[in-house]
Amino acid sequence: MKIAIIGSGIAGLSAGYRLCKENEVLIFEKDAEIGGMAASCCQESAENPYFIEKYYHHIFRSDSELLALIEELGLERKMLWLEGKNAYFVDGKAYPMNTPLEILRFKPLSLSDLVRLGLMVLRIRGIKDTAPYDKIKAKDWILDTAGSNVYENFFAPLLKSKFGDNAENVSAAWLIGRVKIRSDRGRGGEKLGYMKGGFNALVEALAEEVRENGGIIQKNTPVSEIVIQDNAVQGVVANGTFVACDAVISTVEPGVLDALTKGKPEALHETLRGIRYQGTACALLGLDRGLMQDGTYWLNIKADVPFGAVIEHTNFLPFEDYGEHLVYLASYFQNEKDPLWVQKEEEVLDSYLSGLEKIFPAFSRKEVRWKKLFRRLDTAPVYEQGYLEKVLPAAPGPRGLYLAGMFSPENYPERSINGSVKAGFECARLLMKSFL
């Protein structure tokens, strides 16, 4: 059976990996490199060149499918479990947020507020099914559960930095999923996983398996149409050439998929139009000196700066692995008119560096060895109230069409690389089952 996969992100590569041994697999990637949101760049100017992700990533202990895949590919020897220290920058001060004692010292919340926050986290840990919370707004649920001070002084800035103008529409199901995945920590704080050499090792291992089993990965090859006739897939148009196939797995964003399918069928068209996505503008800096000397890996921010988080990669991974300090500055935007999307790269980077100077008075631009900006207009869905009704199934209707991506059930209520692996595997399973 001939199968076309649109997109070489983790979902597309995982599906191709599962299918390539018994089928003819063609993966089409519009970009010059594979990996999608998990793609890496090679920093060749370093004394010892290395790969680093364009967008920060790590692994949770609950990522069972991803960890099983890493073991299956023989990469388990590369796995590291390291402490990832967190802090919250509020009112000009960074508060460590790793242990119960540190959290008790978070001055923006009173002792009674902290008790309410703790009880809320305990309640969340006991929730098994998040579906009933999908139709409840996170804001309303926080206010009812922990009160206005906890919402205004703790959650509201985080939601604002993550979802912008859509912050008040986000579902409680997303919030619960997010807290559950981030609250699994011991007395010393949170342990996170990472692979020696980065996620490039996973991306390349999956691609190698596909190629060794006869699959083809075509880079710089955009797909302009998924041809559907009589409610069945006929093939795709890639780089202007029609390629006939028995099935198509699409991992592209809903808006792009809607354009590729030319509004067919109408029911799918209406669903795709109802899913809102947001973009990401992520800067990656190489520095002479570490930014957060206390060892903080992840700093959430409540301040008038153009980014919502500072992630110091080399406060998580050893500096010796890179020979320079690596820092991500991350922000989300909600539409294509946002300055983070329309401004020139240098303008965005300049605004980010100005923000760093504001938060870290000791920081100097002279310490910046190099800087890069990575932007995507459609990074992930806005998980707004009632999103569960919009979640796209793996098999949406037309025979031979399958979907896997950030919009998949496996990535709700919280998106992750693990969810993308699961979505890719589920598409492969359903495809093989339907064509038996």
C-alpha positions as CSV (number, residue, x, y, z in Angstrom):
1,M,0.0,0.0,0.0
2,K,1.3,3.5,-0.9
3,I,0.9,6.0,1.9
4,A,1.7,9.8,1.7
5,I,2.5,11.6,5.0
6,I,2.4,15.4,5.0
7,G,4.8,16.7,7.6
8,S,8.0,15.3,9.1
9,G,7.4,16.3,12.7
10,I,7.2,13.7,15.5
11,A,3.7,12.7,14.6
12,G,4.5,12.2,10.9
13,L,7.8,10.4,11.6
14,S,6.1,8.1,14.2
15,A,3.4,7.1,11.8
16,G,6.0,6.5,9.1
17,Y,8.1,4.4,11.4
18,R,5.1,2.2,12.3
19,L,4.0,1.8,8.6
20,C,7.3,1.6,6.6
21,K,8.1,-2.1,7.1
22,E,4.9,-3.3,5.3
23,N,4.0,-0.3,3.1
24,E,5.5,2.2,0.6
25,V,5.8,5.4,2.6
26,L,6.5,8.9,1.2
27,I,6.9,11.8,3.7
28,F,6.6,15.3,2.3
29,E,8.3,18.1,4.2
30,K,7.9,21.7,3.1
31,D,11.0,22.9,5.1
32,A,14.7,22.4,4.5
33,E,15.0,20.2,7.6
34,I,12.9,17.5,9.2
35,G,11.4,17.5,12.7
36,G,8.7,20.1,12.7
37,M,8.5,21.8,16.1
38,A,11.1,19.3,17.3
39,A,13.6,20.3,14.7
40,S,17.1,21.4,15.7
41,C,19.8,23.6,14.3
42,C,23.5,22.9,14.3
43,Q,25.6,25.5,16.0
44,E,28.7,25.2,13.9
45,S,30.5,28.2,15.2
46,A,31.1,26.6,18.6
47,E,34.5,25.0,19.4
48,N,32.7,21.6,19.3
49,P,29.6,21.9,17.0
50,Y,26.4,20.7,18.5
51,F,22.7,20.4,17.8
52,I,20.2,22.4,19.8
53,E,16.4,22.5,19.4
54,K,14.8,25.6,17.8
55,Y,12.1,25.4,20.4
56,Y,12.8,24.1,23.9
57,H,11.8,20.6,24.8
58,H,12.1,18.1,27.7
59,I,10.5,14.8,28.7
60,F,8.2,14.0,31.6
61,R,8.3,10.6,33.5
62,S,4.6,10.2,32.5
63,D,5.6,10.2,28.7
64,S,5.3,6.4,28.5
65,E,4.9,6.1,24.7
66,L,7.7,8.4,24.0
67,L,10.0,6.7,26.5
68,A,9.0,3.3,25.0
69,L,9.8,4.5,21.5
70,I,13.2,5.8,22.7
71,E,14.0,2.4,24.1
72,E,12.7,0.7,21.0
73,L,15.1,2.8,18.9
74,G,18.0,1.9,21.1
75,L,18.4,5.5,22.4
76,E,17.8,4.8,26.1
77,R,21.5,5.1,26.8
78,K,21.2,8.8,25.9
79,M,18.5,9.5,28.4
80,L,19.3,11.8,31.3
81,W,17.0,12.8,34.2
82,L,18.0,16.1,35.6
83,E,16.7,18.7,38.0
84,G,14.9,21.5,36.3
85,K,14.6,24.5,38.7
86,N,11.6,26.8,38.3
87,A,11.0,30.4,39.5
88,Y,8.5,33.1,39.1
89,F,9.5,36.7,38.4
90,V,7.0,39.1,40.0
91,D,7.4,42.7,41.1
92,G,11.0,42.8,40.2
93,K,12.0,39.7,42.1
94,A,12.5,36.0,41.1
95,Y,10.9,33.6,43.6
96,P,12.1,30.0,43.5
97,M,9.1,27.6,43.1
98,N,10.6,24.1,43.5
99,T,9.9,23.0,47.1
100,P,7.0,23.5,49.5
101,L,9.2,25.8,51.6
102,E,10.1,27.9,48.6
103,I,6.5,28.2,47.5
104,L,5.6,29.3,51.1
105,R,8.0,32.3,50.6
106,F,6.1,33.5,47.5
107,K,5.2,37.0,48.8
108,P,2.6,38.0,46.2
109,L,0.3,35.4,47.9
110,S,-0.7,35.4,51.6
111,L,-0.4,32.3,53.7
112,S,-4.1,31.6,53.3
113,D,-3.8,32.0,49.5
114,L,-0.9,29.6,49.4
115,V,-3.0,27.1,51.4
116,R,-5.8,27.5,48.8
117,L,-3.3,27.0,46.0
118,G,-1.9,23.9,47.7
119,L,-5.4,22.4,48.2
120,M,-6.2,23.1,44.6
121,V,-3.1,21.3,43.4
122,L,-4.0,18.3,45.6
123,R,-7.5,18.3,44.2
124,I,-6.2,18.4,40.6
125,R,-3.9,15.4,41.3
126,G,-7.0,13.4,42.2
127,I,-8.9,14.2,39.0
128,K,-8.9,11.2,36.6
129,D,-11.2,12.5,33.9
130,T,-10.7,16.1,32.7
131,A,-13.6,15.9,30.2
132,P,-16.2,17.4,32.6
133,Y,-14.0,20.5,33.0
134,D,-13.8,21.2,29.2
135,K,-16.9,23.3,29.3
136,I,-15.7,25.4,32.3
137,K,-13.4,28.3,31.9
138,A,-10.1,28.0,33.7
139,K,-10.6,31.5,35.2
140,D,-14.0,30.7,36.6
141,W,-12.8,27.4,38.1
142,I,-9.7,29.0,39.7
143,L,-11.9,31.7,41.2
144,D,-14.3,29.2,42.6
145,T,-11.6,26.8,43.8
146,A,-8.9,29.1,45.1
147,G,-10.1,32.7,45.1
148,S,-9.4,35.9,43.3
149,N,-6.0,36.6,44.9
150,V,-4.6,33.2,43.6
151,Y,-6.1,33.9,40.2
152,E,-4.9,37.5,39.9
153,N,-1.4,37.1,41.4
154,F,-0.5,33.6,40.3
155,F,-2.5,32.2,37.3
156,A,-3.6,35.3,35.4
157,P,-0.1,36.4,34.3
158,L,0.8,32.8,33.3
159,L,-2.4,32.4,31.2
160,K,-1.9,35.9,29.7
161,S,1.7,35.0,28.6
162,K,0.5,31.7,27.2
163,F,-2.7,32.7,25.4
164,G,-2.7,36.5,25.2
165,D,-6.2,37.9,24.5
166,N,-7.6,34.4,24.7
167,A,-6.5,33.8,28.3
168,E,-9.9,34.2,29.8
169,N,-11.4,31.7,27.3
170,V,-9.1,28.8,28.1
171,S,-10.8,25.7,29.5
172,A,-10.3,24.3,33.0
173,A,-9.5,20.9,31.4
174,W,-6.3,22.4,29.8
175,L,-5.3,24.0,33.2
176,I,-5.8,20.7,35.1
177,G,-3.8,18.8,32.5
178,R,-1.0,21.3,32.7
179,V,-0.9,21.3,36.5
180,K,-1.0,17.5,36.7
181,I,2.0,17.1,34.4
182,R,4.0,19.8,36.2
183,S,3.2,18.9,39.8
184,D,4.9,15.5,39.8
185,R,7.9,16.4,41.9
186,G,9.8,15.2,44.9
187,R,11.2,17.1,47.9
188,G,14.1,18.4,45.9
189,G,12.0,19.7,43.0
190,E,11.1,18.4,39.5
191,K,13.1,15.9,37.5
192,L,12.9,16.3,33.7
193,G,14.2,14.1,30.9
194,Y,16.4,15.0,28.0
195,M,18.5,13.0,25.6
196,K,22.3,13.5,25.3
197,G,22.7,15.3,22.0
198,G,19.2,16.6,22.0
199,F,16.0,15.6,20.3
200,N,17.8,15.6,17.0
201,A,18.9,12.1,17.9
202,L,15.2,11.0,18.1
203,V,14.3,12.7,14.8
204,E,17.2,11.3,12.9
205,A,16.7,7.8,14.3
206,L,13.0,7.7,13.2
207,A,14.0,9.1,9.7
208,E,16.8,6.5,9.4
209,E,14.3,3.6,10.2
210,V,11.9,5.0,7.6
211,R,14.6,5.2,4.9
212,E,16.2,1.8,5.7
213,N,12.8,0.2,5.2
214,G,12.4,1.8,1.7
215,G,10.5,4.9,2.8
216,I,11.3,8.3,1.1
217,I,11.5,11.6,2.9
218,Q,11.4,14.6,0.5
219,K,12.4,17.9,2.0
220,N,11.6,21.3,0.4
221,T,8.5,19.7,-1.0
222,P,5.3,21.4,-0.1
223,V,1.9,19.7,-0.7
224,S,-0.7,22.0,-2.3
225,E,-3.6,19.6,-2.4
226,I,-5.0,16.4,-1.0
227,V,-7.1,15.1,-3.9
228,I,-10.4,13.7,-2.7
229,Q,-13.0,12.2,-5.1
230,D,-16.2,10.3,-4.3
231,N,-15.3,10.7,-0.6
232,A,-12.0,8.9,-1.0
233,V,-8.4,10.0,-1.2
234,Q,-6.8,9.7,-4.6
235,G,-3.5,11.2,-3.9
236,V,-1.6,14.5,-3.3
237,V,-0.2,17.3,-5.3
238,A,3.4,17.9,-4.2
239,N,5.6,20.5,-5.9
240,G,3.0,20.7,-8.6
241,T,3.1,17.0,-9.4
242,F,0.2,14.6,-8.7
243,V,1.3,11.6,-6.6
244,A,-1.3,8.8,-6.5
245,C,-1.6,6.9,-3.2
246,D,-4.0,4.7,-1.2
247,A,-4.0,6.8,2.0
248,V,-2.8,10.2,3.3
249,I,-1.8,11.0,6.8
250,S,-1.8,14.8,7.3
251,T,-0.1,16.4,10.3
252,V,-0.5,20.0,9.2
253,E,-2.5,22.6,11.1
254,P,-6.3,22.8,10.6
255,G,-6.2,26.0,8.5
256,V,-3.7,24.5,6.2
257,L,-5.5,21.2,6.0
258,D,-8.7,23.1,5.1
259,A,-6.9,24.7,2.2
260,L,-5.4,21.3,1.1
261,T,-8.7,19.5,1.0
262,K,-10.5,22.4,-0.8
263,G,-13.3,22.4,1.7
264,K,-14.1,18.7,1.2
265,P,-16.2,17.3,2.9
266,E,-18.3,20.1,4.2
267,A,-18.6,18.7,7.7
268,L,-14.8,18.6,8.0
269,H,-14.5,22.0,6.5
270,E,-16.7,23.5,9.2
271,T,-14.8,21.8,12.0
272,L,-11.5,23.0,10.7
273,R,-12.6,26.6,10.5
274,G,-13.7,26.4,14.2
275,I,-10.3,25.6,15.6
276,R,-8.2,28.6,16.5
277,Y,-4.4,28.4,16.6
278,Q,-1.7,30.6,18.0
279,G,1.9,31.3,17.0
280,T,5.2,31.3,18.7
281,A,8.2,33.6,18.6
282,C,11.2,31.9,20.3
283,A,14.6,33.5,20.5
284,L,17.7,31.4,21.2
285,L,20.8,33.1,22.5
286,G,24.4,32.0,22.9
287,L,26.0,33.9,25.8
288,D,29.4,34.2,27.3
289,R,28.0,34.2,30.8
290,G,25.1,32.5,32.5
291,L,22.0,34.6,32.9
292,M,20.5,33.1,36.1
293,Q,23.3,32.5,38.5
294,D,21.1,30.7,41.0
295,G,20.7,27.7,38.6
296,T,17.1,28.4,37.5
297,Y,16.1,26.6,34.4
298,W,12.6,28.0,33.8
299,L,11.6,31.5,34.8
300,N,7.9,32.5,34.4
301,I,7.5,36.2,34.2
302,K,5.0,38.8,35.3
303,A,6.6,42.0,33.9
304,D,6.2,44.5,31.0
305,V,8.5,42.6,28.6
306,P,7.7,41.0,25.2
307,F,8.3,37.4,26.3
308,G,6.6,35.3,29.0
309,A,9.4,33.0,30.0
310,V,13.1,32.7,30.1
311,I,14.5,29.1,29.8
312,E,18.2,28.8,30.4
313,H,19.0,25.5,28.8
314,T,22.5,25.3,30.3
315,N,21.1,25.5,33.8
316,F,19.4,22.2,32.9
317,L,22.1,20.5,30.7
318,P,25.8,20.8,31.6
319,F,27.5,23.8,30.2
320,E,30.4,21.5,29.2
321,D,28.1,19.9,26.6
322,Y,28.0,23.1,24.6
323,G,30.9,25.4,25.7
324,E,28.6,28.4,25.8
325,H,25.5,29.4,27.8
326,L,22.2,28.9,25.9
327,V,19.0,30.8,26.7
328,Y,15.5,30.7,25.2
329,L,13.1,33.6,25.3
330,A,9.6,32.5,24.5
331,S,6.3,34.3,23.6
332,Y,3.0,33.4,22.0
333,F,0.9,35.5,19.7
334,Q,-2.7,35.2,18.6
335,N,-2.9,36.4,15.0
336,E,-0.8,37.3,11.9
337,K,-1.1,41.0,12.7
338,D,0.9,40.7,15.9
339,P,4.2,42.7,16.0
340,L,6.0,39.4,16.9
341,W,5.0,38.1,13.5
342,V,5.1,41.2,11.3
343,Q,8.2,42.8,12.6
344,K,11.6,42.1,11.1
345,E,13.7,39.5,12.9
346,E,16.2,42.0,14.2
347,E,13.4,44.2,15.6
348,V,11.9,41.3,17.6
349,L,15.4,40.3,18.8
350,D,16.1,43.8,19.8
351,S,12.9,44.0,21.8
352,Y,13.7,40.7,23.5
353,L,17.2,41.9,24.5
354,S,15.7,45.2,25.9
355,G,13.4,43.0,28.0
356,L,16.3,41.0,29.3
357,E,18.1,44.3,30.2
358,K,15.0,45.3,32.2
359,I,14.8,42.1,34.2
360,F,18.5,41.4,34.6
361,P,20.3,44.7,35.2
362,A,23.7,42.9,35.1
363,F,23.1,41.6,31.6
364,S,25.0,43.2,28.8
365,R,24.5,42.8,25.1
366,K,28.3,42.4,24.8
367,E,27.8,39.0,26.3
368,V,25.7,37.8,23.3
369,R,27.8,35.6,21.0
370,W,25.0,35.0,18.6
371,K,21.2,35.2,18.5
372,K,18.5,33.5,16.4
373,L,14.7,33.9,16.1
374,F,12.4,31.0,15.2
375,R,8.7,31.8,14.4
376,R,5.7,29.8,13.4
377,L,2.3,31.2,12.8
378,D,0.4,28.1,13.7
379,T,2.1,26.4,16.7
380,A,-0.8,24.9,18.7
381,P,-4.5,25.2,19.3
382,V,-6.0,27.6,21.7
383,Y,-7.5,25.2,24.2
384,E,-10.6,27.3,24.8
385,Q,-13.8,26.4,26.6
386,G,-15.6,23.6,24.7
387,Y,-12.5,22.6,22.7
388,L,-13.2,18.9,23.3
389,E,-16.1,19.2,20.8
390,K,-13.7,20.4,18.1
391,V,-11.0,17.8,18.6
392,L,-10.3,16.2,15.3
393,P,-10.5,12.4,15.1
394,A,-7.8,10.4,13.5
395,A,-10.2,9.2,10.7
396,P,-12.3,12.3,9.9
397,G,-14.5,10.8,7.2
398,P,-13.1,10.5,3.6
399,R,-11.7,7.0,3.0
400,G,-8.0,7.0,3.2
401,L,-7.6,10.3,5.0
402,Y,-6.0,10.3,8.5
403,L,-5.0,13.1,10.8
404,A,-2.3,13.4,13.5
405,G,-1.0,16.5,15.2
406,M,-1.4,19.0,18.0
407,F,-5.1,19.0,17.4
408,S,-5.5,15.3,18.0
409,P,-7.2,13.8,21.0
410,E,-3.9,12.5,22.2
411,N,-2.7,16.1,22.6
412,Y,-5.6,17.3,24.7
413,P,-5.8,18.6,27.3
414,E,-2.1,19.2,27.2
415,R,0.1,19.0,24.1
416,S,3.4,17.2,24.2
417,I,5.9,15.2,22.1
418,N,4.5,12.2,23.8
419,G,1.0,13.1,22.5
420,S,2.4,13.5,19.0
421,V,3.9,10.0,19.2
422,K,0.6,8.6,20.3
423,A,-1.3,10.4,17.6
424,G,1.1,9.1,14.9
425,F,0.8,5.6,16.2
426,E,-3.0,5.8,16.4
427,C,-3.2,6.9,12.7
428,A,-1.0,4.0,11.7
429,R,-3.1,1.5,13.7
430,L,-6.4,2.7,12.2
431,L,-5.0,2.9,8.7
432,M,-3.8,-0.7,8.8
433,K,-7.0,-1.9,10.4
434,S,-9.2,-0.2,7.8
435,F,-7.3,-1.6,4.8
436,L,-7.2,-5.2,6.0
